[in-house]
Amino acid sequence: MNIRKNQIKYSEIALITFVWLVLLITPILFREDNNNPVWRSVVNQLEILVPLSILFLINRFVLVPEFLFKGKIKIYIVSLLGVIFFLTIGSYIYDVNNIKTPAQKGRQAENQMRPPRDAPPNRDDPPKPSSRQRQPRPIPPFANFLIFSFLIVGFDTGLRSGLRWIEAENEKVKLEKENVSNQLALLKTQVSPHFFMNTLNNIHSLVDTNTSEAQEAIIKLSKMMRYLLYETETEKTTLKKEVEFLESYVNLMKLRLSDKVRMTMNLPAVIPEVSIPPFLFTSFIENAFKHGISYKNESFIEIDLIPGKDRLLFVVKNSKNEKSQMNEFSGIGIENTRKRLTLLYGNNYHLDIIDNEALFTVNLSIPL
């Protein structure tokens, strides 16, 4: 962000410098009287640029920040016109009192070159220019200042307003990113306790019945906790690590399943080297184990992970109890996953949930 601010600042300085150089050099390059020295053209132009620079500084550092950017538009316009008026009057007084007009200069040169009255006329003298050959009088400096004042004020005010809008947009984008990051962090912290609650209940049921399996489950859980500890701090993880996490989770959940539950997990033989946000699929698998298992009747859970060229398809199917699973689909884990998918992908994901009479299906497609 600081780099972008510096780039905007340097661009502003370069643009302002370029405009002032153009104002200084243009009258010199396009001067009509080539007999006058260059320094005279520079002096003439400074007579305009000095009050123009005063106007520029007052507008940039006083009028715009104190009035325009604070919504006091009427006060800004009145103040600006007042400053232009007083500077124009000052430029006019200086022009009248200190600068000779071209007509005065011409009369002075004519008087110096005019021969005495009693001197005979010289036939070799060039003929005097007629009034038709006289060049038009140039625009006086104070009039030039008045014209350029509106141009320079319009340029400066437009530049400052445009850059201020850019900075505001950059700040808005930054705040939106921070808001998304904070929401994602909150959603992750909400997923973890929900997951551990179910897993610890499974291990607790094994402590009295099968000690060796309980010990093995604790080891798996410790590995998963390590994964949760480190991957929660990152925005992306590899698909391979996520698959290993899902396998460990499913194996822990299978510890308390009876023979009446058919558990199928189809994973790719070769896992592509791609990155995805961690813990996207956990809540869907939790939901399947919570609602798709029956200890009285035959039941099943099927999990498929199918990576494609540019998208990843995740499918979970489970058998249903008598009550509708969709009525409880607004749980914390599922809702958080919905919000997280929207924050991460916007409209570039597809989540399809089908709640039939005997089958509940979740189809999730995300970009890779």
C-alpha positions in Angstrom: 0.0 0.0 0.0 2.9 2.4 0.8 4.5 1.6 -2.5 1.2 2.5 -4.3 0.9 5.7 -2.3 4.5 6.7 -3.3 3.7 5.9 -6.9 0.7 8.2 -6.9 2.7 10.9 -5.1 5.6 10.8 -7.6 3.1 10.8 -10.5 1.4 13.9 -9.1 4.8 15.7 -8.7 5.9 14.7 -12.2 2.6 15.9 -13.7 2.7 19.2 -11.9 6.3 19.8 -12.8 5.6 19.1 -16.5 2.6 21.5 -16.6 4.7 24.4 -15.1 7.6 23.7 -17.4 5.2 23.9 -20.4 3.8 27.2 -19.1 7.4 28.6 -18.8 8.8 27.3 -22.1 5.8 27.6 -24.5 5.9 31.5 -24.8 9.7 31.3 -25.4 9.4 28.7 -28.2 6.5 30.5 -29.9 7.4 34.1 -29.4 6.5 36.3 -32.4 9.3 38.9 -32.0 12.6 37.2 -32.7 14.4 40.5 -32.2 13.9 40.4 -28.5 16.4 38.3 -26.5 15.3 35.0 -24.9 15.8 36.4 -21.4 13.3 39.1 -22.1 10.7 36.5 -23.0 11.5 34.6 -19.8 11.0 37.8 -17.7 7.7 38.6 -19.5 6.5 35.1 -18.7 7.5 35.3 -15.1 5.3 38.3 -14.7 2.4 35.9 -15.3 3.9 32.8 -13.5 4.7 34.5 -10.2 1.0 35.5 -9.4 -0.1 32.2 -11.0 2.1 30.2 -8.6 0.7 32.2 -5.6 -2.8 31.3 -6.7 -1.7 27.7 -7.2 -0.3 27.4 -3.7 -3.3 29.0 -2.0 -5.7 26.8 -3.9 -3.7 23.6 -3.3 -2.8 24.0 0.4 -5.6 26.2 1.7 -8.8 26.4 -0.3 -9.1 22.8 -1.5 -8.4 21.0 1.8 -10.1 23.5 4.0 -13.2 24.2 2.0 -13.7 21.9 -1.0 -12.8 18.6 0.6 -14.9 19.5 3.7 -18.0 20.1 1.6 -18.0 24.0 1.8 -18.3 24.4 -1.9 -19.9 27.9 -1.9 -17.2 29.2 0.4 -14.6 27.6 -1.8 -15.9 29.3 -5.0 -16.3 32.7 -3.4 -12.8 32.5 -1.8 -11.2 31.3 -5.1 -12.8 34.1 -7.1 -11.7 36.6 -4.5 -8.1 35.5 -4.6 -8.1 35.6 -8.5 -9.7 39.1 -8.4 -7.1 40.5 -6.0 -4.1 38.9 -7.9 -5.5 40.2 -11.2 -5.7 43.7 -9.8 -2.2 43.4 -8.4 -0.9 42.2 -11.7 -2.6 45.1 -13.5 -1.2 47.7 -11.2 2.3 46.3 -11.6 1.9 46.2 -15.4 0.7 49.8 -15.6 3.4 51.2 -13.2 6.4 49.2 -14.3 6.1 47.9 -17.8 6.2 50.1 -20.9 3.7 49.3 -23.5 5.0 48.4 -27.0 3.6 51.8 -28.3 5.7 53.7 -25.7 8.7 51.7 -26.6 8.2 52.4 -30.2 7.8 56.1 -29.7 10.9 56.2 -27.6 13.0 54.4 -30.2 11.5 56.7 -32.9 12.5 59.8 -31.0 16.0 58.5 -30.5 16.4 57.8 -34.2 14.5 60.9 -35.5 17.0 63.4 -37.1 16.9 67.1 -36.1 14.2 69.3 -37.7 16.7 71.4 -39.6 18.5 68.3 -41.0 17.7 67.5 -44.6 15.9 64.3 -45.3 18.0 61.3 -46.1 16.8 59.6 -49.2 18.5 56.4 -48.1 16.3 56.2 -45.0 13.7 53.4 -45.1 10.1 54.5 -45.4 8.2 54.7 -42.2 5.7 51.9 -41.7 2.1 52.9 -42.2 -0.5 52.3 -39.6 -1.8 49.3 -41.5 1.7 47.6 -41.2 1.7 48.0 -37.4 1.5 44.7 -35.5 -1.5 44.2 -33.1 -0.9 45.0 -29.5 -0.2 41.8 -27.5 -2.4 40.8 -24.6 -1.2 42.5 -21.4 0.2 40.2 -18.6 -2.7 40.7 -16.2 -5.2 39.5 -18.9 -3.0 36.5 -19.6 -2.9 35.8 -15.8 -6.7 35.9 -15.7 -7.0 33.4 -18.5 -4.4 31.0 -17.1 -5.7 31.3 -13.6 -8.9 29.4 -14.4 -6.9 26.8 -16.3 -4.4 26.2 -13.6 -7.1 26.1 -10.9 -9.1 23.7 -12.9 -6.1 21.5 -13.5 -5.0 21.5 -9.8 -8.4 21.0 -8.4 -9.2 18.2 -10.8 -5.9 16.5 -10.1 -6.3 16.7 -6.3 -9.9 15.4 -6.5 -8.9 12.6 -8.8 -6.0 11.4 -6.7 -8.1 11.7 -3.5 -10.7 9.5 -5.1 -8.0 7.0 -6.1 -6.7 6.9 -2.5 -10.2 6.5 -1.1 -10.8 3.6 -3.5 -7.5 2.0 -2.5 -8.4 2.4 1.1 -11.8 0.9 0.5 -10.3 -2.1 -1.2 -7.8 -2.5 1.7 -10.6 -2.4 4.2 -12.6 -4.9 2.3 -9.6 -7.3 2.1 -9.0 -6.9 5.8 -12.7 -7.6 6.5 -12.6 -10.7 4.4 -9.5 -11.9 6.1 -11.1 -11.3 9.5 -14.2 -13.1 8.6 -12.3 -16.1 7.2 -10.2 -16.3 10.4 -13.4 -16.2 12.5 -15.0 -18.9 10.3 -11.9 -21.1 10.7 -11.9 -20.8 14.5 -15.6 -21.8 14.5 -15.0 -24.9 12.4 -12.2 -26.3 14.7 -14.2 -26.5 18.0 -17.1 -28.1 16.1 -14.8 -30.7 14.6 -13.1 -31.5 17.9 -16.3 -31.9 19.8 -17.4 -34.7 17.5 -13.9 -36.3 17.4 -13.4 -36.3 21.2 -16.9 -37.9 21.6 -15.7 -40.7 19.3 -12.5 -41.3 21.2 -14.4 -41.2 24.5 -16.6 -44.0 23.4 -13.5 -46.1 22.6 -11.6 -45.7 25.9 -13.6 -48.3 27.8 -14.2 -50.7 24.9 -11.0 -50.8 22.8 -7.9 -49.2 24.4 -5.5 -49.8 21.5 -7.9 -48.2 19.0 -8.4 -45.3 21.4 -4.6 -44.8 21.6 -4.3 -45.0 17.8 -7.1 -42.4 17.5 -5.3 -40.1 19.9 -2.2 -40.2 17.7 -4.2 -39.5 14.6 -6.0 -36.6 16.4 -2.6 -35.1 17.5 -1.5 -35.1 13.8 -4.7 -33.5 12.8 -4.3 -30.9 15.6 -0.9 -30.1 14.2 -2.4 -29.6 10.8 -5.1 -27.4 12.2 -2.6 -25.4 14.2 -0.4 -24.5 11.2 -2.8 -24.5 8.3 -5.3 -22.2 10.0 -2.7 -19.5 9.8 -2.4 -19.8 6.0 -4.7 -18.9 3.2 -3.9 -21.9 1.0 -2.8 -25.4 1.6 -1.9 -28.2 -0.9 -4.6 -30.5 -2.1 -2.4 -33.4 -0.9 -2.3 -32.2 2.7 -6.1 -31.6 2.6 -6.7 -35.1 1.4 -4.5 -36.6 4.1 -6.5 -34.6 6.7 -9.8 -35.8 5.3 -8.5 -39.4 5.4 -7.5 -39.1 9.0 -10.8 -37.5 9.9 -12.8 -40.2 8.2 -10.7 -43.0 9.8 -11.4 -41.5 13.2 -15.1 -41.3 12.5 -15.2 -44.9 11.3 -14.0 -46.2 14.7 -17.5 -46.2 16.1 -19.4 -47.3 13.0 -21.1 -50.6 13.0 -21.1 -53.2 10.3 -24.4 -51.9 9.0 -22.7 -48.7 7.8 -21.0 -48.8 4.4 -18.3 -46.2 4.2 -16.8 -45.4 0.7 -14.1 -42.8 0.0 -12.9 -42.4 -3.6 -9.8 -40.3 -3.9 -7.6 -39.7 -7.0 -4.7 -42.0 -7.4 -2.4 -39.1 -8.4 -3.1 -35.9 -6.5 -2.3 -32.8 -8.6 0.1 -30.2 -7.2 -2.5 -27.5 -6.6 -3.4 -25.3 -3.7 -6.8 -24.8 -2.1 -8.1 -23.0 1.0 -8.0 -25.4 4.0 -11.0 -27.1 5.7 -13.5 -26.5 2.9 -14.9 -30.0 3.0 -14.9 -30.8 6.7 -18.3 -29.5 7.5 -20.0 -31.4 4.7 -18.4 -34.7 5.9 -19.4 -33.9 9.5 -23.0 -33.3 8.3 -23.0 -36.7 6.5 -21.8 -38.6 9.6 -24.2 -36.7 11.8 -27.3 -37.4 9.8 -26.5 -40.3 7.5 -25.7 -43.0 10.0 -28.3 -45.4 11.4 -27.4 -48.0 14.0 -30.6 -49.9 13.3 -30.9 -50.0 9.6 -28.5 -50.3 6.7 -26.9 -46.9 5.9 -24.0 -45.5 3.8 -21.7 -42.6 3.2 -19.9 -42.0 -0.1 -17.2 -39.4 -0.6 -15.8 -38.5 -4.0 -13.0 -36.1 -4.8 -12.5 -35.5 -8.5 -9.8 -33.0 -9.7 -10.2 -31.7 -13.2 -8.1 -29.5 -15.4 -9.2 -26.2 -13.9 -11.9 -27.2 -11.3 -12.3 -29.5 -8.4 -15.5 -31.5 -7.8 -16.3 -32.7 -4.3 -19.4 -35.0 -3.8 -20.8 -36.4 -0.6 -23.8 -38.7 -0.5 -25.4 -40.3 2.5 -28.5 -42.2 3.4 -31.1 -40.5 5.4 -33.1 -41.0 8.5 -36.8 -40.5 8.5 -36.7 -36.8 9.3 -35.6 -34.3 6.6 -31.9 -33.6 6.7 -32.4 -30.3 5.0 -34.2 -28.9 8.0 -31.0 -29.1 10.0 -28.8 -28.0 7.2 -28.5 -24.5 8.6 -26.0 -25.6 11.3 -23.0 -23.6 12.2 -20.5 -25.6 10.1 -22.5 -25.7 6.9 -23.5 -22.0 7.1 -19.9 -21.0 7.8 -18.8 -22.9 4.8 -21.4 -21.2 2.6 -20.2 -17.8 3.8 -16.6 -18.8 3.4 -17.1 -20.0 -0.2 -18.8 -16.7 -1.1 -15.9 -14.7 0.5 -13.3 -16.8 -1.3 -14.8 -17.3 -4.7 -17.6 -14.9 -5.1 -19.8 -16.3 -7.9 -17.1 -18.6 -9.2 -18.2 -21.7 -7.3 -21.2 -24.0 -7.5 -22.8 -25.6 -4.5 -25.8 -27.9 -5.2 -27.6 -29.6 -2.3 -30.2 -32.3 -3.1 -32.5 -33.6 -0.4 -34.4 -36.6 -1.7 -36.6 -39.0 0.3 -33.8 -41.5 1.0 -30.7 -39.7 -0.2 -28.9 -36.5 0.7 -26.3 -35.2 -1.8 -23.8 -32.3 -1.8 -22.1 -31.3 -5.0 -19.4 -28.7 -4.7 -17.3 -27.3 -7.6 -14.5 -24.8 -7.0 -11.9 -23.4 -9.3 -8.3 -24.6 -9.1 
